[in-house]
Structure formats: structure tokens, C-alpha cells
């Protein structure tokens, strides 16, 4: 009823606000994303409360590419979790803005032959590093996810022939080239080290814990030291008896995996002891001849993804079985898979061999979730892809494409 003087009496405060904030957060933790969104429209105070990272963390862990690992580690702490959940819906439904940000001249590409140009890249919070011929160029990322600057800020050189692959670890770039050498660059300095590594091109490298592993067309994998006084010293030479196309060091720094061409009678996926160079185990028994493994990716010390010429993505859990993978997904158009990456939780991204096809997969489903054709009507493999919580970058034979999931 109106108070004296005709003014309306003030409403009594809601009993809700008498509750401690900890109890309010507990109550709100039972709400799903839609309910939290509606709650935010009630008033400013509830809008602030419902936007707390604590409430969205549980929801985000069930979303695609929200920046959380399977173990709950936050891989993108600088971005509000609520915003990541919003963008995650764009990944799931394939809503994005496509752009070709870089183009270059292309020569004939023959995979792992003496004349090829296969771009490779790595991504951190500030730069995208892209190999073009014998150089690696650093392109600054625009602030607030606005894209990629078109001109490189730094160029890392040293190879006499094309860079095959490289890795970015702890402000260092380690690259393998068609000239059979390995080059180590320090990103924030002029220091670089180059040494002859293999008799033929170095198809793949990895770098962890002061050790480099490399694989080559010369049918060997090697372990190299980077410790003081022993830089470039070969610690072990592993005779793989097959061309090595992919390699990765386990996060525990105790072993490494090689992916080979599968031209013989042994598994193309083998795990070797990093300290002794001895074979530890072979993964899988049902690979057919020619089912070479083109890319491998460790999610955890025991979980490993692989892909290659047999058109399958395979998910290995070394704790349960080395004879058979725990999950597998087949490329719908029977294309070879050149590269693979995961968000270390639910999402996998793969690059196919024809028409620049990038596919997104949800591990909880058996079929491909989304597909993006980047090269139609011309055809090119997706040689490499990398992604953040907001953007996906894909390198094909003559261009770099970006998919922006913040602006569909």
C-alpha cells in the first residue's frame, strides 16, 4: 500500500540476500547453463553472482574445447569460463567466420620426397610460428582475438632445404630439415645451434627435458643431448627398419613413440625407452601394409592419439592394452589423415588429405561432428592445424586459413 504522502513503501529485502555467499554459490551450482543465463537477467547482483568462474567450471568441463583437460586443469586461465562456454557452443555447431590470412606460391608437393613444401606451425599466446620453405616465421596474434598480423615479426633460419617439422617448447624452436640437420633457436635471443643429424631429411622432431628426439627417412630415430658441453651429441640411434614420419616424447620424459611408414611386418607405432633406446612395446596388431602413421599426440603419459594413411584416428590407453586401441574414428570420405590435435578433453581436430578438409570430433560420439572444406575447388591436404579456445588455424599447400569461432 502507498505510504503517507502518496509514495510507495520500500520493498523488504529478499531473504535470499540474508544467506552467506558460499551458500548462494552452492545453490547456484545445481543450475545448468541455461538456468544460470536466466538468473543473470534478474538483477545486477545475481548477474555478478551467476558469472563466477566457480559456477561455470563444472559446465565447462563437459563442453568442447573450453580450456579444461580431462583432469580439470585450466589450460586458459586468462579467459572467463562463462565466455569459454559460450564460444564452445559455436565449436559444437560449426558456427565460425572463415578467412584466408596468408598465401604463398606453391611448388609440386610429393609427401616426404626430395622436393616438397609442407608448411608446419606452432601456436602460443602471442605468436603463430609457420614454416615456409627453409625459414620459420613468427606472426603476431592481434590483441583480443582479432586475428593474425600479415607480416612476420621475426624469421628463424638455418636450414639449407625446406623445414620438415618443428616444435616450440619453453621459448625454444627445434626444427628438422630436408638437409638432414637439426637447428635449435632461442626465441628471445640470437643464439642458435645447428648440427648434422641424419643422412636423409629429418621428417619429425620433439624436444622435452633437455633432450631432442628425431626421426628420418633414413630409417632411424635418434636421441640427442642439449646439456652443457654435450649439445648435439647423439645418445642413442634406434634402427626402426622403416621411414619415420612422426615422433613424440612422453610427458613423463621416460619414453618416446615413433610412427613409421608400415612397409614391413612390424607395427608402425612403437614405444622406445628414452634412456636406453630399447624397444618397450608395439601398439596394435591389425595395421595393414602401407598404413603409415603421419602424426601422434600425447594427451597424458598414458593416453595417445594417432592418425595416418589408413584413414583412422586411434585412441590408445597404454594402461589397459597395447594390442588394441580403446576408441577409433574413421574418416568419412576414406581420406588419409595428415595431422591431429586434441583439447586434452573431449574434442579432436583432424586434417584430411583432400580439399583441405578439417574435421571436428567429439570423443563421446562415433561420427564426425563438423566438417570445413577450406580448399574447394582445388585440392590440398591439411598439413598442420593448431587451435586455441577461440580460433583454429589450418595450413594447406599454398595458404593459411583461420576459423574464428567468436564471430560466426
C-alpha positions in Angstrom: 0.0 0.0 0.0 1.1 3.6 -0.6 2.9 5.2 2.3 1.9 8.6 3.8 2.4 11.4 1.2 1.5 9.1 -1.7 4.9 7.4 -2.1 5.2 3.6 -2.4 6.6 1.8 0.6 10.1 0.3 0.0 10.0 -3.5 -0.6 11.6 -5.5 2.2 14.9 -7.1 1.2 14.7 -10.6 -0.2 15.5 -13.4 2.3 17.8 -14.7 -0.4 20.4 -12.0 0.4 20.5 -13.0 4.1 22.3 -16.2 3.0 26.1 -16.3 3.0 27.7 -16.1 -0.4 29.1 -19.6 0.0 25.6 -21.0 0.4 24.3 -18.9 -2.6 27.1 -20.3 -4.7 26.3 -23.8 -3.6 22.6 -23.4 -4.6 23.6 -22.0 -8.0 26.0 -24.8 -8.6 23.0 -27.1 -9.3 21.9 -24.9 -12.2 22.7 -25.7 -15.8 24.0 -23.1 -18.3 20.5 -22.0 -19.5 19.3 -21.5 -15.9 22.4 -19.5 -15.0 21.8 -17.3 -18.0 18.2 -16.7 -16.9 19.3 -16.0 -13.4 21.7 -13.3 -14.7 18.8 -11.4 -16.1 17.0 -10.9 -12.7 19.2 -8.2 -11.3 22.8 -6.8 -11.2 23.7 -8.7 -8.1 22.6 -12.0 -9.4 24.2 -11.2 -12.8 27.5 -10.8 -11.0 27.0 -13.9 -8.9 25.9 -16.1 -11.8 29.0 -15.1 -13.8 31.5 -16.5 -11.3 34.0 -19.0 -12.7 33.3 -21.4 -9.9 29.8 -22.0 -11.2 30.8 -22.4 -14.8 33.8 -24.7 -14.3 31.7 -27.8 -13.9 29.7 -27.0 -17.0 32.9 -26.1 -19.0 34.5 -29.5 -18.3 31.7 -31.1 -20.2 32.0 -28.8 -23.2 34.1 -29.0 -26.3 37.4 -27.0 -26.3 36.6 -25.0 -23.2 40.2 -24.9 -22.0 40.0 -27.7 -19.4 41.8 -31.0 -19.5 40.3 -34.4 -18.5 41.9 -34.0 -15.1 40.3 -30.5 -14.7 43.5 -28.5 -15.2 42.6 -25.0 -16.5 44.6 -24.5 -19.8 43.4 -21.0 -20.5 43.2 -19.2 -17.1 43.1 -15.7 -18.6 39.7 -16.1 -20.2 36.5 -16.1 -18.1 35.0 -19.6 -18.0 31.5 -18.3 -18.9 32.8 -16.8 -22.1 34.6 -20.1 -23.0 31.3 -22.0 -22.5 29.6 -19.6 -24.9 32.2 -20.0 -27.6 32.2 -23.8 -27.1 28.7 -23.9 -28.5 30.0 -22.4 -31.7 32.6 -25.1 -31.9 29.9 -27.8 -31.4 27.6 -26.3 -34.0 30.2 -25.3 -36.5 29.5 -21.6 -36.3 32.6 -19.6 -37.3 33.9 -16.9 -39.6 36.4 -18.2 -42.2 39.3 -16.2 -43.6 42.4 -16.8 -45.6 45.1 -14.8 -43.8 48.2 -15.8 -45.7 49.0 -17.0 -49.2 52.3 -18.1 -50.8 53.5 -19.7 -54.0 53.3 -23.5 -54.1 55.5 -26.0 -55.8 54.8 -29.6 -56.5 54.2 -31.4 -53.3 55.1 -35.1 -53.0 54.9 -36.3 -49.5 58.3 -36.9 -48.0 60.1 -36.8 -51.3 63.2 -34.8 -52.2 61.1 -31.9 -53.4 58.2 -30.8 -51.1 56.9 -27.8 -49.4 54.8 -28.8 -46.4 54.0 -26.0 -44.0 54.1 -26.7 -40.3 53.2 -24.5 -37.4 53.1 -24.0 -33.7 51.0 -21.6 -31.6 51.5 -19.8 -28.3 49.7 -17.0 -26.6 51.4 -14.3 -28.6 52.6 -15.7 -31.9 51.8 -18.2 -34.6 55.0 -19.8 -36.0 54.8 -21.0 -39.6 57.4 -22.8 -41.6 57.7 -21.6 -45.2 60.5 -23.3 -47.3 63.7 -23.1 -45.3 62.6 -20.5 -42.8 60.2 -20.3 -39.8 58.3 -17.0 -39.4 56.7 -15.6 -36.3 53.4 -13.8 -36.9 52.0 -11.8 -34.0 48.4 -12.6 -32.9 46.2 -9.5 -32.7 45.0 -8.5 -29.3 41.6 -9.6 -28.1 41.4 -12.4 -30.6 41.2 -10.1 -33.6 43.2 -12.3 -35.9 46.7 -12.5 -37.2 49.0 -9.8 -38.4 50.1 -10.4 -42.1 53.8 -9.6 -41.7 56.2 -11.7 -39.6 57.9 -10.0 -36.7 60.8 -12.5 -36.6 62.3 -15.0 -39.0 64.3 -18.1 -37.9 66.6 -19.6 -40.5 69.5 -22.0 -40.6 68.4 -24.9 -42.9 69.7 -25.2 -46.5 66.5 -27.0 -47.6 62.8 -26.9 -46.5 61.9 -27.2 -42.9 60.0 -30.5 -42.5 58.7 -30.1 -38.9 59.5 -28.2 -35.8 58.4 -27.9 -32.2 58.1 -24.9 -29.8 59.0 -25.7 -26.2 60.0 -23.4 -23.4 60.8 -20.4 -25.7 62.9 -22.6 -27.9 62.3 -23.8 -31.5 63.7 -27.1 -32.6 63.4 -27.9 -36.3 64.3 -30.7 -38.6 65.0 -30.1 -42.3 65.4 -31.7 -45.7 69.1 -31.1 -45.4 69.3 -33.7 -42.6 70.1 -31.2 -39.9 68.5 -30.1 -36.7 68.5 -26.4 -35.7 67.8 -25.0 -32.2 66.7 -21.4 -31.9 66.2 -19.4 -28.8 63.1 -17.2 -29.5 64.1 -14.2 -27.4 67.8 -14.1 -28.4 70.2 -14.5 -31.3 71.5 -17.8 -30.1 71.1 -20.8 -32.4 72.7 -24.2 -32.7 72.9 -26.4 -35.8 74.2 -29.9 -36.2 74.0 -32.7 -38.8 71.6 -35.3 -37.6 70.7 -37.8 -40.3 71.8 -39.0 -43.7 68.4 -38.0 -45.2 65.7 -35.5 -44.4 64.6 -35.1 -40.7 60.9 -35.8 -41.0 60.0 -35.1 -37.4 61.4 -33.9 -34.1 60.3 -33.4 -30.5 62.0 -31.7 -27.6 61.4 -32.2 -23.8 63.5 -32.1 -20.7 66.8 -31.2 -22.4 66.6 -34.0 -24.9 65.7 -34.0 -28.6 64.3 -37.0 -30.5 64.3 -37.0 -34.3 63.1 -39.4 -37.0 64.2 -39.6 -40.5 63.7 -41.1 -44.0 67.0 -42.9 -43.4 65.0 -45.4 -41.2 66.5 -44.3 -37.9 65.3 -42.4 -34.8 67.9 -40.7 -32.7 68.1 -39.2 -29.2 70.2 -36.0 -28.8 71.6 -34.2 -25.7 71.3 -30.5 -25.1 73.1 -30.4 -21.8 76.0 -28.1 -21.3 79.1 -29.4 -23.0 77.2 -32.1 -24.9 74.9 -30.1 -27.2 74.3 -32.0 -30.4 75.8 -35.3 -29.0 73.8 -38.4 -30.2 72.9 -40.5 -27.2 71.1 -43.3 -29.0 70.5 -44.4 -32.5 67.4 -46.6 -33.0 67.1 -48.7 -36.1 63.4 -48.6 -36.9 63.8 -50.5 -40.2 61.3 -48.2 -41.7 60.9 -44.5 -42.6 60.0 -42.4 -39.5 57.2 -39.9 -40.2 56.1 -38.9 -36.7 57.6 -38.8 -33.2 56.7 -37.6 -29.7 58.2 -37.7 -26.2 56.0 -39.0 -23.4 55.1 -36.3 -20.8 56.8 -38.4 -18.2 60.1 -38.0 -20.1 60.7 -41.7 -19.8 59.9 -42.9 -23.4 59.1 -41.8 -26.9 56.8 -43.1 -29.6 57.6 -43.4 -33.3 55.1 -43.5 -36.2 56.6 -45.2 -39.3 55.6 -46.0 -42.9 54.4 -49.5 -42.2 56.2 -51.0 -45.1 57.4 -54.0 -43.2 55.8 -56.6 -40.9 56.1 -54.7 -37.6 53.6 -52.2 -36.1 54.1 -48.6 -37.3 53.6 -47.4 -33.7 56.4 -48.4 -31.3 57.4 -47.0 -27.9 61.1 -46.8 -27.0 62.9 -46.2 -23.7 64.4 -42.7 -23.7 67.3 -43.6 -21.5 68.5 -46.8 -23.2 66.9 -46.6 -26.7 65.5 -50.1 -26.3 62.1 -51.1 -27.6 59.4 -51.2 -24.9 56.3 -52.2 -26.7 54.4 -52.1 -30.0 50.9 -50.6 -30.3 48.3 -52.5 -32.3 48.3 -55.7 -34.3 45.9 -55.0 -37.1 47.6 -52.4 -39.3 47.7 -53.3 -43.0 50.7 -52.8 -45.1 51.1 -49.1 -46.0 49.1 -47.8 -43.1 51.8 -45.3 -42.1 51.3 -43.1 -39.1 51.7 -39.4 -40.0 51.0 -37.8 -36.7 50.9 -38.7 -33.0 49.9 -36.7 -30.0 50.2 -37.4 -26.3 47.3 -36.2 -24.1 48.6 -37.7 -20.9 51.5 -40.1 -20.2 49.2 -43.0 -20.9 46.7 -41.6 -23.5 47.9 -41.2 -27.1 46.3 -40.3 -30.4 47.5 -41.4 -33.8 46.4 -40.9 -37.4 47.7 -41.7 -40.9 47.2 -43.3 -44.2 44.7 -45.9 -43.1 42.0 -43.2 -42.6 41.5 -43.9 -38.9 42.0 -41.8 -35.7 43.0 -44.2 -33.0 42.9 -43.5 -29.2 45.4 -45.6 -27.2 45.3 -46.2 -23.4 48.7 -47.8 -22.7 47.5 -48.7 -19.2 44.8 -51.1 -20.5 46.1 -52.6 -23.7 48.9 -52.2 -26.2 47.3 -54.6 -28.7 44.1 -52.7 -29.4 43.1 -49.1 -29.2 40.3 -48.1 -26.9 38.5 -46.0 -29.5 38.7 -45.3 -33.2 37.0 -43.0 -35.7 37.1 -43.4 -39.4 37.4 -40.5 -41.9 34.0 -40.4 -43.7 35.4 -39.9 -47.2 38.2 -42.5 -46.9 40.9 -39.9 -47.0 44.3 -40.2 -45.3 44.7 -38.1 -42.2 47.8 -35.9 -42.1 47.5 -34.2 -38.7 45.7 -34.4 -35.5 45.3 -32.4 -32.3 43.0 -32.5 -29.2 41.9 -30.2 -26.5 43.1 -32.9 -24.0 39.5 -33.4 -23.1 36.5 -34.1 -25.4 37.4 -32.6 -28.8 39.7 -33.8 -31.6 40.6 -31.9 -34.8 42.0 -33.6 -37.8 43.3 -32.6 -41.2 42.5 -34.7 -44.3 44.4 -35.3 -47.5 41.9 -33.9 -50.0 40.3 -30.4 -50.4 41.7 -29.0 -47.2 39.1 -30.7 -45.1 39.2 -30.0 -41.3 37.0 -32.2 -39.1 36.0 -31.8 -35.5 35.2 -34.9 -33.5 33.6 -35.4 -30.1 35.1 -38.4 -28.4 31.7 -39.2 -26.9 30.3 -39.8 -30.3 31.2 -42.2 -33.1 30.7 -39.9 -36.1 32.3 -36.7 -37.2 30.8 -33.6 -35.5 31.7 -30.9 -38.0 33.5 -30.5 -41.3 35.1 -27.5 -43.0 36.2 -27.6 -46.7 39.0 -25.0 -47.0 40.4 -25.6 -50.5 37.5 -26.3 -52.8 37.5 -26.5 -55.8 41.3 -27.1 -55.7 42.7 -29.9 -53.6 45.4 -29.9 -50.9 46.0 -31.8 -47.7 45.8 -30.0 -44.4 49.4 -30.4 -43.4 49.1 -29.0 -40.0 46.5 -27.5 -37.7 46.5 -25.8 -34.3 43.8 -24.2 -32.2 43.1 -22.1 -29.2 39.7 -21.8 -27.4 38.6 -19.3 -29.9 40.5 -19.9 -33.3 41.6 -22.8 -35.4 44.5 -22.3 -37.9 45.0 -24.8 -40.8 47.9 -24.8 -43.2 47.4 -26.2 -46.7 49.8 -26.3 -49.6 49.6 -22.6 -50.5 47.7 -20.8 -47.8 46.9 -20.4 -44.1 43.3 -20.4 -43.1 41.7 -19.3 -39.9 38.4 -20.2 -38.4 37.2 -17.6 -35.9 34.6 -19.2 -33.5 34.0 -16.0 -31.6 32.4 -14.3 -34.6 30.1 -16.7 -36.5 
